[in-house]
Amino acid sequence: MAKVIAIANQKGGVGKTTTAINLAASLGANRCNVLLIDLDPQGNATVGSGVDKNTLVHTTNDVILHDCLAEQACLITACGFHLMPTNGDLTVAEVSLMDRDHRETFLFKALQPIQRAYDFILIDCPPAVNTLTINAFVAADSVLIPIQCEYFALEGLASLMSTIEQIKGSVNPRLELEGVLRTMYDPRNRLSSEVSKQLLQHFHHKIYRTVVPRNVRLAEAPSHGLPALQYDKTSAGAAAYMVLASELLGKQATLVSH
């Protein structure tokens, strides 16, 4: 049965989609069967995985609205993982769900038939807490929060944690905080170090030991439709996400053994 992880932060530009793509590729490189779901109408995870978002037959929109089966929308990418792609059509689902009963459970129900086909299902959420994000939280076992080590890092974080607790207390009691990932870290920047210390004080053992550096190759890779691991496997960014995958897998193994 797949572990479903929502990758979320209501603040944009924190490395959320970069994390989704590169963690999916790194877990794939560790021989895991991985599905990446693009749940952001911008379709950046789709494009960054080498898929043309303008020529899609089935999208996440169709899956959520139950117009097609989840397996029909899943594509095999050249990046080492499967992808449920999306494009601007996903805004249709966001609007349509507003008038439906149990609207927060549509993605959860759609994913049930394919849970056993994967080891991990990663969901790249939109940079907002909206109906789509709530669907991701209801479908997920846990939430991974990428946080940029810069001035506004903690802005909105309390609100996001509150939303996670609300979902856990009402619709999805199994939902947990998977971990907090420090991204775009520059050790030469004193502010990065200060924000990192604040995060460690606040989240303690929920902070990943892995720190993703600010890295040019990591930033360039999406424009080539590749994860950093395939664009430049020697880059610091690619190495960081491989370490993150190992850390996540190690944590999983510990939980299973207990």
One Martini backbone bead per residue (centre of mass of N, CA, C, O) as a GRO file, in nm:
protein
  258
    1MET     BB    1   0.095   0.037   0.024
    2ALA     BB    2   0.083   0.356  -0.017
    3LYS     BB    3   0.246   0.645   0.052
    4VAL     BB    4   0.093   0.960   0.122
    5ILE     BB    5   0.233   1.279   0.008
    6ALA     BB    6   0.203   1.608   0.087
    7ILE     BB    7   0.321   1.899  -0.086
    8ALA     BB    8   0.329   2.197   0.123
    9ASN     BB    9   0.272   2.560   0.065
   10GLN     BB   10   0.118   2.874   0.065
   11LYS     BB   11   0.391   2.958  -0.026
   12GLY     BB   12   0.563   3.069  -0.277
   13GLY     BB   13   0.891   2.993  -0.376
   14VAL     BB   14   1.008   2.719  -0.186
   15GLY     BB   15   1.037   2.433  -0.353
   16LYS     BB   16   0.795   2.238  -0.403
   17THR     BB   17   0.820   2.126  -0.696
   18THR     BB   18   1.115   2.052  -0.679
   19THR     BB   19   1.067   1.842  -0.457
   20ALA     BB   20   0.866   1.659  -0.600
   21ILE     BB   21   1.044   1.576  -0.841
   22ASN     BB   22   1.317   1.496  -0.688
   23LEU     BB   23   1.194   1.289  -0.494
   24ALA     BB   24   1.073   1.103  -0.703
   25ALA     BB   25   1.344   1.038  -0.848
   26SER     BB   26   1.499   0.935  -0.593
   27LEU     BB   27   1.305   0.704  -0.524
   28GLY     BB   28   1.333   0.568  -0.800
   29ALA     BB   29   1.647   0.518  -0.764
   30ASN     BB   30   1.545   0.326  -0.505
   31ARG     BB   31   1.319   0.129  -0.631
   32CYS     BB   32   1.060   0.290  -0.639
   33ASN     BB   33   0.718   0.326  -0.668
   34VAL     BB   34   0.614   0.631  -0.833
   35LEU     BB   35   0.372   0.894  -0.779
   36LEU     BB   36   0.298   1.202  -0.940
   37ILE     BB   37   0.084   1.469  -0.841
   38ASP     BB   38  -0.068   1.730  -1.017
   39LEU     BB   39  -0.237   2.001  -0.815
   40ASP     BB   40  -0.149   2.241  -1.012
   41PRO     BB   41  -0.274   2.448  -1.258
   42GLN     BB   42   0.015   2.531  -1.369
   43GLY     BB   43   0.191   2.259  -1.431
   44ASN     BB   44   0.499   2.234  -1.332
   45ALA     BB   45   0.538   1.928  -1.280
   46THR     BB   46   0.478   1.844  -1.567
   47VAL     BB   47   0.698   2.005  -1.718
   48GLY     BB   48   0.938   1.910  -1.520
   49SER     BB   49   0.874   1.597  -1.645
   50GLY     BB   50   0.843   1.628  -1.974
   51VAL     BB   51   0.539   1.738  -2.015
   52ASP     BB   52   0.281   1.833  -2.221
   53LYS     BB   53   0.007   2.025  -2.109
   54ASN     BB   54  -0.140   2.066  -2.412
   55THR     BB   55  -0.164   1.718  -2.480
   56LEU     BB   56  -0.377   1.603  -2.294
   57VAL     BB   57  -0.615   1.358  -2.224
   58HIS     BB   58  -0.558   1.317  -1.914
   59THR     BB   59  -0.634   1.448  -1.586
   60THR     BB   60  -0.675   1.541  -1.266
   61ASN     BB   61  -0.950   1.658  -1.320
   62ASP     BB   62  -1.086   1.389  -1.414
   63VAL     BB   63  -1.032   1.231  -1.154
   64ILE     BB   64  -1.179   1.409  -0.944
   65LEU     BB   65  -1.458   1.405  -1.128
   66HIS     BB   66  -1.487   1.106  -1.240
   67ASP     BB   67  -1.413   1.086  -1.572
   68CYS     BB   68  -1.173   0.900  -1.472
   69LEU     BB   69  -0.933   0.693  -1.408
   70ALA     BB   70  -0.638   0.707  -1.258
   71GLU     BB   71  -0.481   0.508  -1.453
   72GLN     BB   72  -0.552   0.675  -1.718
   73ALA     BB   73  -0.368   0.939  -1.621
   74CYS     BB   74  -0.108   0.777  -1.608
   75LEU     BB   75   0.234   0.836  -1.666
   76ILE     BB   76   0.532   0.760  -1.826
   77THR     BB   77   0.840   0.864  -1.752
   78ALA     BB   78   1.196   0.959  -1.785
   79CYS     BB   79   1.234   1.008  -1.446
   80GLY     BB   80   1.135   0.738  -1.264
   81PHE     BB   81   0.818   0.808  -1.288
   82HIS     BB   82   0.495   0.869  -1.232
   83LEU     BB   83   0.220   1.070  -1.387
   84MET     BB   84  -0.026   1.312  -1.290
   85PRO     BB   85  -0.141   1.540  -1.486
   86THR     BB   86  -0.163   1.899  -1.567
   87ASN     BB   87  -0.375   2.195  -1.602
   88GLY     BB   88  -0.597   2.458  -1.626
   89ASP     BB   89  -0.848   2.262  -1.589
   90LEU     BB   90  -0.837   2.238  -1.271
   91THR     BB   91  -1.023   2.483  -1.211
   92VAL     BB   92  -1.285   2.328  -1.258
   93ALA     BB   93  -1.272   2.151  -1.006
   94GLU     BB   94  -1.256   2.372  -0.796
   95VAL     BB   95  -1.539   2.488  -0.865
   96SER     BB   96  -1.719   2.229  -0.873
   97LEU     BB   97  -1.671   2.132  -0.569
   98MET     BB   98  -1.829   2.358  -0.415
   99ASP     BB   99  -2.125   2.200  -0.490
  100ARG     BB  100  -2.034   1.942  -0.331
  101ASP     BB  101  -2.052   1.667  -0.164
  102HIS     BB  102  -1.776   1.574  -0.013
  103ARG     BB  103  -1.537   1.743  -0.162
  104GLU     BB  104  -1.275   1.639   0.014
  105THR     BB  105  -1.292   1.313  -0.112
  106PHE     BB  106  -1.232   1.273  -0.421
  107LEU     BB  107  -0.930   1.190  -0.429
  108PHE     BB  108  -0.935   0.957  -0.233
  109LYS     BB  109  -1.130   0.780  -0.402
  110ALA     BB  110  -0.960   0.776  -0.671
  111LEU     BB  111  -0.693   0.631  -0.531
  112GLN     BB  112  -0.770   0.348  -0.420
  113PRO     BB  113  -0.714   0.153  -0.680
  114ILE     BB  114  -0.376   0.245  -0.677
  115GLN     BB  115  -0.222   0.198  -0.404
  116ARG     BB  116  -0.075  -0.093  -0.472
  117ALA     BB  117   0.120   0.018  -0.717
  118TYR     BB  118   0.269   0.178  -0.481
  119ASP     BB  119   0.493   0.327  -0.249
  120PHE     BB  120   0.456   0.628  -0.365
  121ILE     BB  121   0.255   0.932  -0.318
  122LEU     BB  122   0.288   1.246  -0.467
  123ILE     BB  123   0.169   1.584  -0.384
  124ASP     BB  124   0.137   1.877  -0.570
  125CYS     BB  125   0.051   2.164  -0.438
  126PRO     BB  126  -0.087   2.447  -0.412
  127PRO     BB  127  -0.021   2.797  -0.314
  128ALA     BB  128  -0.282   2.702  -0.127
  129VAL     BB  129  -0.575   2.690   0.081
  130ASN     BB  130  -0.784   2.478  -0.082
  131THR     BB  131  -0.975   2.238  -0.217
  132LEU     BB  132  -0.727   2.083  -0.326
  133THR     BB  133  -0.560   2.070  -0.067
  134ILE     BB  134  -0.773   1.927   0.103
  135ASN     BB  135  -0.777   1.674  -0.073
  136ALA     BB  136  -0.483   1.600  -0.016
  137PHE     BB  137  -0.511   1.573   0.299
  138VAL     BB  138  -0.726   1.344   0.286
  139ALA     BB  139  -0.539   1.144   0.106
  140ALA     BB  140  -0.320   1.162   0.316
  141ASP     BB  141  -0.071   1.071   0.561
  142SER     BB  142   0.113   1.329   0.486
  143VAL     BB  143   0.321   1.632   0.540
  144LEU     BB  144   0.537   1.823   0.336
  145ILE     BB  145   0.748   2.111   0.424
  146PRO     BB  146   0.872   2.357   0.243
  147ILE     BB  147   1.143   2.590   0.346
  148GLN     BB  148   1.261   2.894   0.322
  149CYS     BB  149   1.572   3.053   0.424
  150GLU     BB  150   1.387   3.323   0.491
  151TYR     BB  151   1.217   3.583   0.621
  152PHE     BB  152   0.909   3.453   0.530
  153ALA     BB  153   0.898   3.151   0.621
  154LEU     BB  154   0.679   3.167   0.876
  155GLU     BB  155   0.469   3.265   0.699
  156GLY     BB  156   0.170   3.077   0.738
  157LEU     BB  157   0.246   2.821   0.910
  158ALA     BB  158   0.029   2.823   1.131
  159SER     BB  159  -0.208   2.790   0.935
  160LEU     BB  160  -0.120   2.519   0.815
  161MET     BB  161  -0.114   2.359   1.083
  162SER     BB  162  -0.412   2.409   1.147
  163THR     BB  163  -0.526   2.259   0.902
  164ILE     BB  164  -0.407   1.984   0.966
  165GLU     BB  165  -0.554   1.955   1.242
  166GLN     BB  166  -0.843   1.976   1.131
  167ILE     BB  167  -0.830   1.728   0.946
  168LYS     BB  168  -0.748   1.527   1.169
  169GLY     BB  169  -1.014   1.597   1.355
  170SER     BB  170  -1.227   1.510   1.111
  171VAL     BB  171  -1.144   1.337   0.827
  172ASN     BB  172  -0.807   1.265   0.894
  173PRO     BB  173  -0.656   1.090   1.151
  174ARG     BB  174  -0.370   1.004   0.994
  175LEU     BB  175  -0.258   1.282   0.982
  176GLU     BB  176   0.078   1.404   0.931
  177LEU     BB  177   0.390   1.525   0.993
  178GLU     BB  178   0.658   1.445   0.810
  179GLY     BB  179   0.811   1.731   0.737
  180VAL     BB  180   1.083   1.973   0.734
  181LEU     BB  181   1.224   2.159   0.456
  182ARG     BB  182   1.519   2.302   0.378
  183THR     BB  183   1.557   2.567   0.143
  184MET     BB  184   1.769   2.768  -0.020
  185TYR     BB  185   2.053   2.733   0.109
  186ASP     BB  186   2.291   2.979   0.253
  187PRO     BB  187   2.578   2.971   0.446
  188ARG     BB  188   2.662   3.284   0.392
  189ASN     BB  189   2.386   3.346   0.519
  190ARG     BB  190   2.274   3.457   0.817
  191LEU     BB  191   1.967   3.424   0.780
  192SER     BB  192   1.962   3.124   0.718
  193SER     BB  193   2.068   3.040   0.998
  194GLU     BB  194   1.843   3.171   1.169
  195VAL     BB  195   1.600   3.023   1.044
  196SER     BB  196   1.703   2.739   1.101
  197LYS     BB  197   1.700   2.769   1.412
  198GLN     BB  198   1.397   2.826   1.440
  199LEU     BB  199   1.300   2.557   1.318
  200LEU     BB  200   1.442   2.370   1.523
  201GLN     BB  201   1.296   2.483   1.775
  202HIS     BB  202   0.998   2.422   1.669
  203PHE     BB  203   1.036   2.106   1.527
  204HIS     BB  204   1.283   1.942   1.569
  205HIS     BB  205   1.237   1.611   1.461
  206LYS     BB  206   1.079   1.735   1.191
  207ILE     BB  207   1.353   1.798   1.084
  208TYR     BB  208   1.551   1.767   0.837
  209ARG     BB  209   1.880   1.711   0.785
  210THR     BB  210   1.830   1.793   0.520
  211VAL     BB  211   1.973   2.041   0.294
  212VAL     BB  212   1.877   2.266   0.046
  213PRO     BB  213   2.046   2.427  -0.180
  214ARG     BB  214   2.147   2.680  -0.353
  215ASN     BB  215   2.101   2.588  -0.711
  216VAL     BB  216   2.144   2.615  -1.043
  217ARG     BB  217   2.078   2.326  -1.152
  218LEU     BB  218   1.807   2.306  -1.008
  219ALA     BB  219   1.682   2.556  -1.161
  220GLU     BB  220   1.729   2.448  -1.463
  221ALA     BB  221   1.594   2.163  -1.500
  222PRO     BB  222   1.283   2.224  -1.567
  223SER     BB  223   1.343   2.350  -1.859
  224HIS     BB  224   1.427   2.031  -1.942
  225GLY     BB  225   1.237   1.813  -1.807
  226LEU     BB  226   1.418   1.761  -1.535
  227PRO     BB  227   1.576   1.626  -1.300
  228ALA     BB  228   1.876   1.670  -1.147
  229LEU     BB  229   1.969   1.370  -1.171
  230GLN     BB  230   1.966   1.403  -1.502
  231TYR     BB  231   2.098   1.679  -1.557
  232ASP     BB  232   2.296   1.674  -1.269
  233LYS     BB  233   2.424   1.436  -1.059
  234THR     BB  234   2.670   1.628  -0.936
  235SER     BB  235   2.496   1.807  -0.794
  236ALA     BB  236   2.390   1.942  -0.497
  237GLY     BB  237   2.086   1.904  -0.546
  238ALA     BB  238   2.082   1.603  -0.616
  239ALA     BB  239   2.218   1.507  -0.354
  240ALA     BB  240   2.005   1.612  -0.152
  241TYR     BB  241   1.762   1.433  -0.259
  242MET     BB  242   1.897   1.162  -0.205
  243VAL     BB  243   1.919   1.204   0.101
  244LEU     BB  244   1.620   1.247   0.153
  245ALA     BB  245   1.527   0.970   0.056
  246SER     BB  246   1.693   0.811   0.266
  247GLU     BB  247   1.560   0.940   0.513
  248LEU     BB  248   1.270   0.853   0.449
  249LEU     BB  249   1.327   0.545   0.429
  250GLY     BB  250   1.444   0.514   0.714
  251LYS     BB  251   1.188   0.603   0.863
  252GLN     BB  252   1.004   0.383   0.748
  253ALA     BB  253   1.161   0.137   0.852
  254THR     BB  254   1.131   0.208   1.153
  255LEU     BB  255   0.820   0.203   1.165
  256VAL     BB  256   0.782  -0.092   1.069
  257SER     BB  257   0.960  -0.230   1.297
  258HIS     BB  258   0.742  -0.110   1.521
   0.00000   0.00000   0.00000
